[in-house]
């Protein structure tokens, strides 16, 4: 009975989210992610993302993330760090700041004779988000609101073919990430925050450098306005370097 009630509540929540009017637009994301292993147990994480409109004229959001990685057995790791996010608020034509502390657990699973990879990533975020308003033609900060958020990413890499004597690999990417808000907050009172579904292609260079190009369907819920479905071209560069092997 409890399980049935939980499922019913979930379905009603989802139907309410999608029943709200949804507007659509386009964007282009550029991302760099570096993970650098410096000892048997430790490494560090560096990430930057630049999110622009589809004409590459207006910056919508910039993100900078750093973290420390602790490597566990069996392709597992835990990471904790800090992120700074600058997001455009069109109604005031200015950017509000967000400071994040984040922690994550990740496990990589190889399958199909080690050719394919499935990644599970669970991330917790503690967010401090500025609230801006326009008063007498001046942008002011009304408050800084706090929010807890949980993210789950499922990422799959499928080998397509090898190139240049196995030094390069062409592969497919299929991934989805769900964002859930935890507890009461003033950033977004809805439990379901957003969803990012991505499909694309990648080039793997000696398991050290990956370049990926894909399409992302980015659905975002809103407290007070319409929901947003953003059709995004995603361009990503990944570095996964082990300095112990250099």
Steps between C-alpha positions, in 0.01 A plus 500: 500500500784737591679432170182562301442828681858612436473418130169689475647810665801485265280469191281789612807717559644419157166565328474837676849597382433415138147646508650845558565699183844437350691742279787392276827655387850404383851528640860385454714364784879480504654295781844394616544233770837386629564220748863462602628209712807604700539201737358153552209640699468868411429722203332827419209616287488821291199603292379803307179542303389787278132496401394738224193570288470327163657798318804501733435864586365491856655316793220326691706336771864439593608229743833432670545184710795355693527196723718239667460135392557198723531177301339182634543139379301357208481822291329700773575850625369770732550870432428822689550858394375851429326660202430859397213562257402826327152495341325764290165624630336656191243703696778711657760450223764400751666190642433351842763296681470154648750336734489120532659239718467156343576134573464201270542126473578343161541145377604391148394162366661339194300255290496336154861374543604834645405695187202685649472699822206587726548775758281558805551834677317625810564865588382711797509879479467768764409818313500868599317689224466877470156651441513817288234766434474825308412795726493855360698381197771358727581131544509406868550174688192420707629185666718192476287185505619155605409170333601133518491303177561139397614403149524156342686451172491183291759522219568234236788484251464252211801414283426537128841443340874550552718726286874530433616166642278521807644834613165670438147380561168624365220443751139588569373684808162454666437660836233645724520705819214568741503790752286479816459775760515394863301661780350849511675772306439830321700422186254248353224360722431210261653164583583434133749769397621406152603222262783481246489236227797485262588293194818546300828377356850508641865447410723334757876558471697232689254517792647836597305753297139488386319740269120475488231667291136442580142617532356567845133532586502712815169527689485751788211561739420842643351634823310794355520497120479253213706184490783504245608240247836598357638328189876511541806424290756360744876521425723337763870432553609253772847432639559193717870502582692268731825676597628179659538356151667804346 
